[in-house]
Amino acid sequence: MHRREFITGSLTALCLTHPALVFAQSAIKPTLQIAATSPWLTNGVAVAPGGECFLNSPRFKGHYESPALARATADGLVPFPGNQWNAWRDGDDGLHTLVNVNAVHIFDNELVWVVDQGAAQGETPKTGAAKLLAFDMKSGEVKKLIRFDEQALPSGGAPNDLRIHGDKIYVTDSGLGGIIIHDLASGRTLRRLSASPLLRKPDNLAQKGFKGKILQDADGKRPAVHSDMLEVSADGVWLYVSTPTGPLYRIKTASLLDDSLDDAALEKYLRKIADIPSIGGSAIDHAGNLYLSNVEKRSIDYLKPDGSVETLIQDERLITPDALVIDGNGWMYVPAPQIEYLSAHNQGHEMTHAPWFIYRFRLPDWVQKS
């Protein structure tokens, strides 16, 4: 599978039961369903093998009142793990609390992995506050805690998302641009392609929202998010990486792990796959098919091998669709966090509103088998 002390919010039963619906052949168009709702801005979801969902809520400006990470129950969302990790308050150093969780994942075990940027939006994290954590999904016990030193994450860096293949963790840095690789077996951490121009948002591209609206604040300042989305192929050979504006690149993981290649040499191994629209997230399936959440069209697109895209589903409820997750039964989960309605992206006008939704739809069989 790839990709709070309060009981609040509401949730459909979809995240609590193992999906068993059967989708017919590709003649039937996918239908969008509400999988979960949240009273807090939610931009990520992890789905356990049994169907249980975990949601993360980043602390953007004006969105501090959340537990950062929550488990879906029949009565709504509850903080997870439900102890001091959910107790962050403004001014906390963030060393032993979840501050600004930007991604949540469950891979092939009983662990819930999160990426914590360690400081609320616009703030500088304390040394060690930016971290990766893995919680036991049943007990909430911390099984892994990985902190970044200044070599792995220099000042200005921001861990954004992660993927795990074997004993390697791959993390994007959206603050400076770069890829962080942590070896679970040895404990060694590498930083690769640091601030490479190919992993930084191109100056000539603007991050956009629905119908191509340019994201900017009241003073016209535009977001400059660097390497963000990443995927690793099922065989572990290829790593795909992109800024929210594209282009999409890929590189062999063996090259990233080759100590004889410095960053200048590594850049030559990056291959451009496609120019893409502004996206919020991505996913890859077992067959190597790539999917993009197209924020300009409020759609989920399938990236064909020739670099062209085909829309799988389009719905105006997908307001800034974000991180995508494919469960083990062919369902794709899509958060709609309304990022384009944040004041920093909407010319100073805060238009986000509760509830926030996690949607899902069944991937067509023809896509999964291609």
N, C-alpha and C positions, 0 to 999 in steps of 0.2 A: 504494500500500500504506500502510494506516493502521496505523495502528497495524495456568594462573595460575602461577614456575619449575617448577611441579609439573603433571604430567599425571595427572589423577585423575577419579574419577567414572565413570559409564557413560552411554551414550547409545544410543538406538535409531537405526536408519537413517533414521527419518522426517524428521529435520532435515537430512539430508545428500543427499536426493534430491528432485527436483521432484515434488510430489504429482500423481498421475495417476489416482487412484481416481475412479470415477464414482458419484455419489449419485443414487439413484432419486427419484421424486417424494415429496411430503411424507407419504405413507402410511408411509414407513419412518422410525422414530425415530432421531435422531442417536445415534451410539455414541461413547463417550469412549475415546480412545486415549492411551497414554503416548508423548509426543513426545521428551522428554529427561529425564534425571535429573541431580541435582547434589548434591555433598556439602556444599554451603553453602546457607544460606537464600537463596532466589531469588524475587524478586517481579516480575521483568520479563523479557520476551523480545522480540527483534527478529528478523524472518525476512527474509532476503535473497530477491531474485527467483529465485535458483537453489535455494532451500530451506535454505540454511545459516542456523544459528541463533547468536545472540549473547545471553548471559544476564547479568543484573546482580544483584549481591548487596549490599544495603545493610548498613551496619555498625551494627546494633542492639546493645544491651548483650548481651554474651555471644556475639556473632557477629562478632568482629574478624578471625578467621583465614580470610580469603578474598582473592582478587586484585581484588575489586570488579567486574570485568568479565571475561568469558571467552567464548571461541569454542568451539563444539561441533565435535569432530573424530571420526573413526572410533574413535580410542583413548580418547575421553573429553573432558573440558573442559581447555583450556589457557588461561593468562592472555592477555588481549588488551588492549593491543597487544603485551605481552610484554617490556616494558622498565621504566624507572623509574616509569612511570605506575602500574604494578601493585605498587610496592614500598612502599606506605604502611605505617608502623608507628605505634603509639600515641605521641603526642608530636610527630609530624611536623607542620609548619605547613600542609600540604595545598596549597601553591601549585602544585606540579609533580607531584602524585600524585593518584590517584583515591581519595577518602576514603569518601564515603557516597553511592554512586550509587543514586538512587531510580527512575530511568527510563532505558530504552534504546529507540531507535527507528531504523528505516530507512524513509525516505520514497521518493522517486522517483529516487534517484541512488545513487552508490557510497559514501555516507557513513553511518557509524554514529554517531548522535547520543546523547549521554548528558547527564543532569542530575546534577551533583554538588553536594550540599548543603554540602560543604566541611568538615564536622566530624562525628565519630561522634555517635550518639544522645545527647542530653543535654548535649553540649559546645557551646561558642560558636566559630564559625568565625573564623579570622584574616581580616583584610581581603583580599579578592581570592580567597579559597579557594573560595567558592561560585561555581560556573562552569558554563558549557555548553561541551562539546567535540564536535567532529565529526572522527572518524578515518576515513581511507581504509580500507575494509573489507578490501582485499587487502594493502596494505603496512603498515597501522597508523600511518601518518604523520598527524600532527595537521594538519587542513586549516582548522579554525576553532577559536578559543579566545575565548570571550566571558565576561568577568568583570563582576560587578555592583558598582557603587559604592553609597554609602549612600543616594543618592536613589532608585535603582532597587530596592534591597533594604535597607531600614532595619534597625537592630538588632532581633533577634527574628524577622526574616523567614526563610523557608526555601523555596527553589525546589523545586517538587514534580514537575511534569510539563510536557511541552511538545508543541505541535503546530506544524507549519510549513505555510503556504499562500502560494505565490508567494515574495516576498522578506520576508515577515513571520513572525517567530517569536513564538508566544504561550506564556507560561509562567505557571503558577499559583504563588502564594505561600501555602503551607499554614501558615506560622508566624503571620502577622498577618492574612491575607486580602488578596487583591488579584490583579491581572493585570499581568504585565510584558510589554511588547511591544518587540521588537528588530527594527529595520529592517536587513536584511542589505545593502541597497544603500547606505544613507546612514551606517550605523553608529550611528544614533540609538536611544536606549532610552527608553521611556515607562513610567511606573507609573500604573495606572488603578484606580479603585475601591479605593484603599488603605484597609484595615481597615473597609470597608463592612460594616454589620451583615448585609446580605444575603449576603455572602461569608464570614461567620464562622459557626461551628457554632452553631445555635440553642441557647440555654440549656436549653430544655425537651426536647431530644432527646439521647438517649444513644447512643453508638456501640456496636453490638451484634455478637455472634458467632452461632454456630449455635444455632437454636431460641430466639433472642432473648436469649441470655445477655449481660448488660451487661459491657463491657470495663472493668476497673479493676485497680489494683495492690493490694498487701497493705494499704495504708492507705486504700483506697477512692477514691484519686485516679483520675479518668477521663481518657482522652485527649481533647484539644481540638484536633482537626485541622480547619483552616479550608479555604478553597478548594483543591481537590485535583484532582478529575477535570475534564478539559475535552476538548471536541471542536470541530472546525471543519467545517462542511458542505463538501461537495465543490466547490461553487461559490464558497466563501469568504465567503458572505454572513452566515452565522450562526455565533456562538460559543456553545457550551453549557458551563455550569460548575456544579459542585456540590461541597459538602462531602461527606464519607463518609456523613453522616446525611441528606442532602438538606436542603431541596428542590432540585430541578433547575431552573435558570434558563437563559434564552437572551437574547442581545443581539446586535444587528447589529454586525459588525466596523467598519462605517463610523462608527458612533457612537463606538466606542472610539478611533478614529483622528481624531475631530473635535476639534481643539484648542480650539474655542469652547465645548465642554462641560466644565465642571468635574465633580468626582466627585459632588457633590450632584445636578447635573442628569443625570448618567449613570445614577444609580440609578433614575430614572423610566423609563429605557428597558429596564431588566431586566424580563423577563416570566417569571413562574413557569410551568413546563411541567407539573410533576407532583410530588406527594409520593412519595418512594421509600423502600424499606427501606435498611438499612445496606448499603453497597456497597464493594467494593475497587477496582473499575475500570470502565471503559466502553469502548465502541467505536462508530464510526459507519461505515456502508457508503456506497457510491456513490449509492444511492437515498435516503439521508437517514434510514434506519432506525437507531435507537439501541438499543444492547445494554448491559445492566448485569450485573455479577457480584454476585449476591445472596448475601452472606455468611450471612444468617440462614437461608436454605434450602439453601445450598451448590448453587446453581443459576446458570444463565445465562438471563437473562430478556430478552425482546424488548419494548420500550416502544412500545405502539401510539399512533397519532396522537391518540386520545382521552385519553391519559394513563394508561390501564390497562396492565397488564403480562401477558405470556403466557410461561410457562416453556418454554424450548427444550430444556434438558437439566438433570437434577438427579442428583447423585451424591455420596455421602458422602465420596468421595476428594477432592472440591473443598474442602479445608480452607482457609477464608478466601480464596476465589478473588480474584485481584487483576487487574492490568492486562491488558486484552484486546487481541489483535492479530488482524486479518483479513488473510490473505495474498491474493495475486492469483488464487488458484484456489478461493476460497470456503471455506477452512479457517479456523476460529477457534482460536487458541492461548490457553491459560488457565494461568497459574502458580498453584500452590497453596502459598503460603509459610508457612501455619500461623501467621499473625499473632496469631490469638486465643489461641495457646498460649504466647506470650511472657510472661515473668513480669510485665511491666508491665501486661499485659492480663488476666492469669489469676490475680489475687489473690496475686501473689508466687510462684506455682509455675511454673517453667520446664518446659514439656512439649514444646517443639519437638524434632524428631528427624530425623536423616538417614535416607534420602535425601529430598531435596525434588524434586518432580515438576513438569514442564511437560506439560500435557495438550493435546489438540486434538480437535475434532470438526468434521464437515462441516456447514456451514450448509444448512438445507433450501432447495431451489430456490424455494419459494413465498415465503420471507422475502426472498431476494435480489432477487426480481422485483417485490416489493410497492412 
